[in-house]
Amino acid sequence: MDGATVQQETAETPRAEGPPHDDTAAAQNLATGSARTTALTTLRRVFGYDTFRGEQQAVIDHVVSGGDAVVLMPTGGGKSLCYQIPALVRPGTGVVVSPLIALMQDQVDALRALGVRAGFINSTQDFEDRRLVEAEFVAGELDVLYLAPERLRMQGTLDLLSRGKVSVFAIDEAHCVAQWGHDFRPDYLALAVLGERWPDVPRIALTATATRATHREITERLGMPEARHFEASFDRPNIQYRIVGKDDPKKQLLRFLREEHEGDAGIVYCLSRNSVEKTAEFLERNGIAAVPYHAGLDAATRARHQARFLREEGLVVVATIAFGMGIDKPDVRFVAHLDLPKSVEGYYQETGRAGRDGLPSTAWMAYGLQDVVQQRKLIQSGEGDEAFRRRAASHLDAMLALCETVACRRSQLLAYFGQEASGDHCGNCDTCLTPPETWDGTVAAQKVLSTVVRLKRERGQKFGTGQIVDILLGRKTAKVIQFDHDQLSVFGIGEELSEAEWRSVVRQLLAQGLASVEGEYGTLVLTDASATVLGREREVLMRKEPKRPAGRAKAERPAKGDRKPPVDLSEEALPLFEALRTWRAEQSREQGVPAYVIFHDATLREIATTVPTDLSQLAQIPGLGEKKLANYGEAVLRVLAEIPPPTTPSATTSSPSSGD
């Protein structure tokens, strides 16, 4: 993907000071069928892109003409433009329903930087600020208004919307309406009132990830039976998916960061608050700038850490899944998981926060047997009825299948969402780059299951994986001797495999549904399918555990100067790029907004590569709309004039396409 395309994929930011809409002119445009031309003109003028990408044009045409839409589009795929353009083209104010109260200020700042008149109403405002935004809405002086879903349960908010003119209702993060989804928000269940009270105002529901079942639930619960459905490809080709076996995961993470992402911004997900705190402390002790984020921190600390992540370059956030939804930061270079996600939906949503700018990024996970045991226990002991537990177990099974697959991970990920990959090999996941070896694990599986059987039949006992492995390896531990397990016929029959290999066997049995865990202590038990293995009716194919690297005993910091320049950026353009980044950082500090609100990295890369010499040339850079050109054009040209240009600059920019 080229730099221009990359930049437009991230226009999750749109406009704010400018004259109010001419409602009469807009209505005439619609009536004369020039809506598409108006949308393209707005795209160029405000966002700085010449063409729409993928399904954007079809979605925008449909909504501008007054139709309802349900849009499934991956993070970085251009969802925001699908409602921002209709809000700017149709008469009135686009009302965006979003659960992301903590991010509304940044979203509005980003829109205003583009010249879009934007505002928000939520609980963080004082009375006077809220009254001012309300007055602007009623007077028709806003293009976009953000509201939290709980505001729409208040009669006062509904009355306010009735006093102004609404151009479109956009329901962002629409998967929050799915009652058993990974981000369920009960306030979303009341949003069907929008269609009932404003039947002539088009609605657009958007989400970055949803199965077909969740897709249907969104449509039903929001009362949008006539909505047209749009589904973009969920493929994120710039993200490299990698899953490794756990072996001191914090040290594995440190090595991954130092060897591949030194100085990069990223997110590390952990299952528990305690793990979040310890991992953040570990990274800090080892010279990686990191902050924790979880629901146990007070609101002020969470807000401060989130603001640092958005505004600083190279910061790592270690978080529970409480962090990340709606984060617009385009230059997140990696997302790492130190614990197994509960579902493929959650995994896709979380990994999708990497590489919003379309540049190469990594989704890395360390995964082990204890993850499986822990997740099974959480399901069995959690809230919800039996149907909910079955659903949660099926989600976990799909996640395990993704972890244990010997096929292309991207193909399996896309297949989960009902989509086909372009081929059997993506060339950018670990199983494609280094195809795993497989082996016939039938006998090993039988040994594990036979041990479980003998413990139950001969001793009336159940034990966890650790005791099973000790028995198979013939270890006379205190517990083995205490329970006379060295007298079992299976004692010592598994010395051909190492402890790590036996744990891999158990993990893969769990993933294939040939064994299960139960109870508070995660004891290993048989399933209905176990009999087919014990009865020699089924062959069990397994992944071979990769050999542990014989490299450094600890993750060493790369030598100074060893870091590679940004991907696809020539050595000649690098000084210009760094000078532009320094200038952008100064602007960011002065204005108190994230650096990407000024310009995304992809825009700076394009400028550094093409080296425009005047405003007319600069205006051809994708992502430079009229407002940003007016605000920053001369300053950018001054920065370029102070640094010697690259010896062989690129003569042309690449073809743009619009973004998120």
N, C-alpha and C positions, 0 to 999 in steps of 0.2 A: 504494500500500500504506500502511495507516495505522500510527500509532506503536505500537499494541498488537501488531498482527501482526508488525511489524518486530522488536520486542523478543523475541518468542517464537521467531523464526526462528534466534536465536543462542544458545539454551540449550545450548551445547556444553559446558556446565558443570553438573554435578550435585552428594552429601551426606556428613557424617563424624562427628560425635560422637553421638549418639543411641543409644537402647537397641538391643541386638541383635534380629534378627528373631525372631518367634515362629514357628518352622518348622511346628508343628502347626496353628496358626491359618491360616498361608499355604496349607498343604496342603488344609485344609478349604474355604478360599475357592475354590481351584481345583476341588475336587471338586463343590462346589455350583453351579458355573457363574457365580460372581460375579467372575471374573478381570477382566472389563472394567470393572466398577464399581471394583474395587480399583485398577486401572491409572489410571482417571480421578481417583480420590481421591488417589493418589500424585502424579499430575501437578499437581494443585492444591496439595497440602500442601507438596511439596518444591520444585517449580519455579515455582509461582505462575501457572499457566495453566489455563483452564477446558476447553479442547477441544484435541484433536489436529488435525493438519493433513495434508491429502493422504493419502498411503498409510500414515502412521504408525500409525493405529489398526489397520489390517489386518495390518501387519507384527508389531506388538506382540501382538495376539490370537493370531497363528499361533505365534510363538516362545514365548509364555507357556504355550500348550497343548502345547508339546513338539516343534514342528516346526522343521526346518531352513529357512533362508532365505538367498537371495542378493539384496542390496539395492543398487540403483543409484540414487543420490540426489545432487543437486548440493550443493556446498559451501554451507552456509547453509540447506539444505533440511530439516534435522532428523534426520540420521543417528544422532547419538549417543543421542537419546532412544529410538531403536528397540532399543538393547540396555540402556540404563540403567534403563528402566522394568521390563523383564523381570528384570533383576538384582535390583531392589528388591522385586518381587512374588513371584518364585519362591523357594522355600527354598534357602538356600546363598549362595555368593559368585559373582558374575559375573566371569569371567576375560577380560580384554581383551588380545588380542595386538596390539601396536602397535610399529612400527619407530622410533617417535619418542622415543628415550631422552632427548634433550635437553629435551623438553617434558613428560615425565611428572610432574615436580614441580609444574609449573603446572597440569596437568590435575587432579592430586590436590588441590592447593590450592583449585581452583575447585569441585570436588565437596564438599570439606569445608566451604566457605563456605555451601553449601546444606544442610548437615547430613548428607551422605552419608558413611558410614564407608569411606574409600578408602585404598589404599596401593599401592606399587609395589615390584618387585624388579628391579634391573638392576645393571650393573657400576659405577655411580657410587657405590653405597653401601659403607660399611664393614661388617665382619662383624657387629657388634652390631646395627646398624640393620636389616640383612637378617634376622637371627635374630628380631628383634622382630616384623617383618611376617609372617614365616613362622608364628610362634606365634599371632598374631592370626588368621591364615587358618585354621589347624587348629582353633582354639577357636570358630570361627564368628563372629568379631567384626569381619569385614569385609563390606561390601556389594559392593565392586568392587576387583579386584586387577589392576593393569597388569603385563604381562610383555613383554619384547622377544622376537621370534621365535626368536632364537638360544638363549634360555634353555630352550626346549622341545626342544632337541636334547640337553640334559643329562639323564641318568638321574635325577639328584637332584631336578630340578624336577618330572619326571613322578611320582616317588615322593611328593613333597610334595603335589601335587594329589590323589593317591590317598588321602592321610591326611585331607583335608578334604572338604567337600561343595561341588561346583560346580553353580551354578544354570544357567549358560549360558556358552558360549564365543563371544566376539565377535572376529572377525578383521577388524580395521580396516585401511584402505588395502589392500584385498584385491587391487587391480590389481598389487601388487608380486609376485604369484605368476606373472604373465604373463612368460614367459622372454624375449621380445623387446619387452617394454613399456618405457615411459620411466622407470620407477622400479623395475626388477627387483631383488629381494632373494632370493638363493639360499636363505636360511633358510626362506622361505615354502614351499618345495617339500616340506619335511618336516612340514607342519601337518596332512596327512591322518591322522597318528597320532591326532589328537584324536578323530575319529570312530571309529577302530578300537578305541581303548582305553576310550572313554566313549560307547558307542553310544546310551545313553539320555539323554544331555545334549544339548539342542538347540544347534545352531551357527548363527551368523548372520555372513555375510561381507558387508562393506560397502565401497563405493568411491564416489568422487565423479564418476568418469568412466571409461568403458570402451566400446569399440565392441562390437558383437554378438560378434565373434570373441574379444575379450578376455573378454567375459562367459562364453562357453562354456569358455574355458581356465580361468577361475577355478573353475567348477563341476567340471571334470574333475580338475584338479590338487589340489584340496582334498578330493576324494572325496565330493562331495555330490550324487549323482545324483538323490536324491529331494527335493532342496530346492525350495521354492516360490520363484519369481522375482518380485521387485517392482521396477518401474522407474518412478520419478517423472519429471516433466517436467524437462528439463535447462535450461529457460529461466530466465534470471536477468534479469527485466525492469528491475530497478533499475540494471543496468550498461549504460553507453553505450559501444558498440564503435566505435573510430575508428582508421583507419590512414592515415598521411600519407607522402608521398614524402620520402626522406632529403635534407636540405639543411643540412649542418652540424648533425648530430643532437643534440649536447650543447646547443647554443644553442636548438634547437627544444624540447628537454626543459625547459630553464630557463624559456623563455617560457610553456610549458604550465603549469608549476608556479606561476609568479608570477601568471599571469592567471586560473587556475582553481583552484589547490589550495595557495595560500599558507598555510603553517602546518598543513597536513594530513599525516597519516601515510600512507605509501605505500611501494611496492616498485618498484624499477627493475631489470629483468633485462638482463644483457649476456652475450654468448657466452663471452668470455675473461676470465681473471683480470686481465690487464693492463688491459682495458677497464673492468672493475669498479673497479679502483684509481683510474684516471684520471678516471672519471666522478664517483666519490665526492669526490675532491679538487677537481674543478671546481665541484661544487655547494657544497662548503664554502667555497671562495674567493668564491662569489657569495652567501653569506649563507643558504644552505639547510642546515639541520642534517642531515648524512648520514654513514653509516658503511658500510664495505665488508664483504662476506661472501662467502667462497669457500673451497674445500677447501685452498688453499695457505696459509691462515692457521692458526696454531696453535690447538689446541682451546680454550684459555683465552680467546683473543681472539674466536673465533667465539661462544663461550658468552656472553661479556660483551656483544657487539654484539646478539645475539639477545635477551638479557635487557633491554637498553636499549630495543629496539624494542617489546617487550611492555609495558614499564612506563612509558615516557615517551610523552607526547603530541606529535604533530607531527614525529616522526623519520622520515627516509627511509632505507631500506636499499637499497644498490646491490649486486646479488648475481648469481651464476650460479644455475643451477637447483638447486644444492646447498641453497638456502634456500627454506623456505616450506611444505613438506608438513606438515600438521597444525597450522599456526599458527592459533590460535583468536581472535586479535585481531579484534574485530568492526568496529572503526571505521577499517579501511584504506580510504581514500577513492579511491585510484587504484592501478593496476598499469600500469607503462609498460615497453615492450620497445624497446631500442635495436638489437636484432638479431633476425633472423627465427627463431622457434621451429622445432624440427625436425618437429613434427607438430601436428595440430589437437588431439589429446589433451593434449599438453603445454601448448599455448596455453590451452585451456579450463581445465585444472587450475590454471595460474598466474594467469590473469585472475580465476578464481573466488575468489581470496583477497581480492578487493576487495568491499566492501559486504556483509559477512556479516550486518550488522544490518538489511539490507533498504533502507537509505537510498541516495539517488542516488550513484553512483560511476562512475569512468571506467576503461575499458581502452583505453589509447593505445599505438600502435606507430608507430615510424618505420622505413620499409622501403625498401630500394634494390636496385639491380642486383647490387652486390657481395655482398649477403646470399645471393642465389641462387647465384652462382658459388662462394662459400665453402662453402655447404651441400652443393652437388654434389661439390666436391672432398673434403669430409669423408667423404661416403658412399663415394666411389670408393677412398679411401685408408684407410678404417677397417677395423676387425676384422669378422669374420663371413664366411660363405660367400656365394655368389652369390644364394641365396634371401634371405638377410638384406639384402643390398644392394638387391635388388628391392623388398623390403618397405619399407626406409627411403626409397627413391626414391618409392614410391607415397604414403607419408605426407607427404613434402615436396611432392609434386604437389598433394595435397589442401590443404595449407597455402597454397601459391601461388594456388590457385583461390580460396580465401577472401580473399586479399589483393587479387586482381585483379577480383573480381566486380563487376558493375554492379548487381546485385540486392541485396536486403536481406541484410546480413551475418548477422543473427540467424537468418533462415530457413535460410541455407546452413549455419550452424553446427549448428543443430538437425537438419537433414537428414543431416549427416555421422553423427550418432548414431542415425539411423533414426527421427527424430521429426518431426512436422509442426508448423509454426508456425500460430498462429491466423489469420494473414492474410499477404498478400504484403508488407506494410509494417509494421515494428514501431514506427516513429516514434521510435526511440531508438538509431539507429546512423547513421554519417555518410552512408551511401548513401541512407538514407530522409530524413534531415534536409536534405541537400543532394545531390539525385540527380546522379550524374556524367554528363557528356556522353560520348557515344560517337562514333566516326568509323570510316569504312571504311579500315582500315590495310592493305589487300591490297597496294597498290603499294609502300608503305613496307616491308612484309614481304619482298616480292620483291627489293627493292633490297638489303636486308641479306643475304638468302640468296644472291643473285647474287654479292655481294662475296666471301662465303665460298667459293662455287664457283670463282670466278676465281682467288683466291689458291691454292686447292688444285690446280686443273688447270693453270694457267699458270706457277705458281711452285713448286708442291709445298710450300706453306707453310700453317701454321695460326697464327692470331693471336687475341688476346683482343678484347673489345669496344672498348677504347680505340682500337686501331688501325683497326678496322672503321669506327668513327665518324669518325676523322680522314680516312679515305679518302673516305667519303661527303660530308663537308663540304668536301673539297678543300683540306685543310690541308697545307702543305708542311713538315711537321715533320722533325726530323733522322732519325727512323726511317723515315718515308715516303720521304725522299730516298735513304736508305741502301739500301733494298730496291727502289727504282724503282717504288714503288706509285703515283706520280703518272702513270705511263704506262699504268695499267690503264684500261679503258674505263669503269669505274664511278667513276673518280676525279671527285669534285665533283658527282655526280648527286643529292645529297641536301641541297642548300642550302636547300630549302623548310622544313626542320625545324631546330630548335635542338639543341645537344648533349644537353640534358636530355630533349628529346622523343625523340631517337634512342635514348637509353639506356632510355627507357620502352618503346619499340618492342621492343628486344632483350629486356627483362625480360618483356614479355607474350608474346613468341615462346617463351621458355623456359617460362613458366607454362602455355602451351597445348600444349607438347610439339612445337612446330614447329621448335625448335632445341635444342641441348644444349651443355654444356661438358664438357671432358675434360682430363685431365692436370694436372700440378703447377701450370701457369700459367693454367689455366682458359680454354683456347682454345675458340673457338666452332666448333661442327661441326653438320652436318645430321643430321636424324633421318629415319626412313622416311616420316613425314608431311610433311616439307619438300617432297617432290616434288609434292604436291597443290596447294601454293601456287605453286610455280614453274611448274607446268603449267596454271595458271589454272583449276583444278578446284574451288577452295575460296576463299570469301570470308573475310577475317580482320577481325573486329570488335574494336575496341580502345577502352579507356578514354582519354579526353582528359585530359592532365595539367592540373591546376588551375593558374591563374596564380599566380605567387608574390605573396604579400600585399605591398602597397606601404606597410606600416606601419613601425613603429619599427625602427631599425637594430639595436637590442639590446633584450633583454627588461628592461623597467624594473620596479622594485618598485612595486606599487600604493601609492598614497598612504595614509598612516595613516588608518584609519577607513573605507577604501573596501571592506574585506572585507564580504561579505554575511553576515547572520546565518545560522545553520544552516537548511537547507532545511525548509520547513513549520513553522518556529517563529516565532510572532508577535513583534513588537518588544516587546510588553508582557510576554511570558513570558521574554524573553532574560535580564534581570537575575537572575531566579530560577534559570534554567538554569545561568548562569555561576557563581552562588553555590553551587549543588549540585556543579558540577564542581570548584570550589575545595575544598569539603569532602571530596569523594571523593578528590582528590589527596592531601590530608592523611592520610586513612585508608589510602590505598595505601602511602604512605611509612612510616607507623607499622607496618603489618603486613607490609611487604616483599612485597606481591603486586601484580600488574597492576591498574590501575584498574578494568578491566572485570570483575574478579572481585568487586569490591564491587557495582557496578551498571553496566550497559551505558548508553551514551548514550541509547538509545531509552527506557529506563526513566526516566532523569532528564528527558527531554523530556516524557514523559507526566505526570510529577509536576509539572513547571513549568507545564504547560498546564491541568491540572485543579485544582491547588492544594488537596489534601486538608487538612482541618483537625484530624483525629483519626486514631487507629490503625485504626478500622474503615473509614474512607474510604481510607486509605493501603493497606489490605489488598486493595482492589479493583484496584489497579494491576497490570497484567500483568507477571509476572516477579518478584513479591514473594511468595515462599513463607514458610512459618512461621519458618524459621531466620533469614532476612534481616530479616523484620519484627521479630523479637525482638531481633536484634543492632543494627539501625540505625534502627528506626522512630522512636523518640523523638528521635534526633539529627536526622533528616530534618525532622521537624516543627519543631524549634528553628530550623533554617536557614530554613524557610519563614516562620516568625514574624518573623524579623529583617528580611525584605525586603518592601516593600509589594507586595501581590498585583497581578496584571494587572487592568486595568479591566473586561475582559469575558472572564472565564475560561470555558473550555468546560465545559458542564454534565455531560457524560458521557464516559466512556472508550469507546474503540472495542473492537470484539469481538476477543478474544484468540484466538490459535492457536499451537500449540506449536512449538518451534524446535529448532535444532541443539544 
